[in-house]
Amino acid sequence: MGGSPLLARAAAAALEGAVPTEAAIAEAARVAAAEDIEPLDDMHASAAYRSRLVEVVTREALTEAARRADPSR
């Protein structure tokens, strides 16, 4: 996790052609944390914490994007 945006290619591939269900979004978020980033440990946070943070924030962002795309959700 750095100071600039990152395209989560593996997460995008996991969602390509899929219906954005809660399960599909959770899997894409898991993939983003596992494959799209290489977090480092430092005095502010561990790599494990940063990886978990990526998963949570990605899931929240994808859920909100799906809601905005289909307000009936």
C-alpha positions as CSV (number, residue, x, y, z in Angstrom):
1,M,0.0,0.0,0.0
2,G,1.5,3.2,-1.2
3,G,0.7,6.7,-1.8
4,S,-0.8,6.2,-5.2
5,P,-3.8,4.3,-6.6
6,L,-3.4,0.8,-7.8
7,L,-5.4,-1.2,-10.4
8,A,-6.3,-4.5,-8.7
9,R,-6.1,-6.6,-11.8
10,A,-6.7,-10.0,-10.2
11,A,-9.8,-8.6,-8.3
12,A,-11.1,-7.1,-11.6
13,A,-10.6,-10.4,-13.3
14,A,-12.5,-12.2,-10.5
15,L,-15.5,-10.0,-11.1
16,E,-15.4,-9.8,-14.9
17,G,-18.7,-11.2,-16.3
18,A,-20.0,-12.0,-12.8
19,V,-23.1,-10.7,-11.1
20,P,-21.9,-8.5,-8.2
21,T,-23.4,-10.6,-5.5
22,E,-22.2,-10.3,-1.9
23,A,-20.2,-13.5,-2.3
24,A,-18.6,-12.4,-5.6
25,I,-17.6,-9.1,-4.1
26,A,-16.2,-10.8,-1.0
27,E,-14.1,-13.1,-3.2
28,A,-12.8,-10.2,-5.3
29,A,-11.8,-8.4,-2.2
30,R,-10.0,-11.5,-0.9
31,V,-8.2,-11.8,-4.2
32,A,-7.2,-8.1,-4.1
33,A,-5.6,-8.6,-0.7
34,A,-3.9,-11.9,-1.6
35,E,-2.7,-11.2,-5.2
36,D,-2.8,-7.5,-6.0
37,I,-0.7,-6.0,-3.2
38,E,2.5,-6.7,-1.4
39,P,2.2,-4.8,1.8
40,L,5.2,-4.1,3.9
41,D,5.7,-4.0,7.7
42,D,6.7,-0.8,9.3
43,M,6.3,1.0,12.6
44,H,2.8,2.1,11.7
45,A,1.2,-1.2,10.7
46,S,2.0,-4.8,10.0
47,A,1.8,-6.3,6.6
48,A,-1.0,-8.6,7.8
49,Y,-3.0,-5.6,9.1
50,R,-2.6,-3.7,5.8
51,S,-3.6,-6.8,3.8
52,R,-6.8,-7.1,5.9
53,L,-7.4,-3.4,5.4
54,V,-7.2,-3.8,1.7
55,E,-9.7,-6.6,1.8
56,V,-12.2,-4.6,3.9
57,V,-11.9,-1.3,2.0
58,T,-12.1,-3.1,-1.4
59,R,-15.2,-5.0,-0.3
60,E,-16.8,-1.7,0.9
61,A,-15.9,0.1,-2.3
62,L,-17.2,-2.7,-4.6
63,T,-20.4,-2.9,-2.6
64,E,-21.0,0.8,-2.9
65,A,-20.2,0.7,-6.6
66,A,-22.7,-2.1,-7.2
67,R,-25.4,-0.2,-5.2
68,R,-24.9,2.9,-7.3
69,A,-25.0,0.9,-10.5
70,D,-28.3,-0.7,-9.4
71,P,-30.1,1.4,-6.8
72,S,-32.7,-1.4,-6.3
73,R,-30.0,-3.5,-4.5
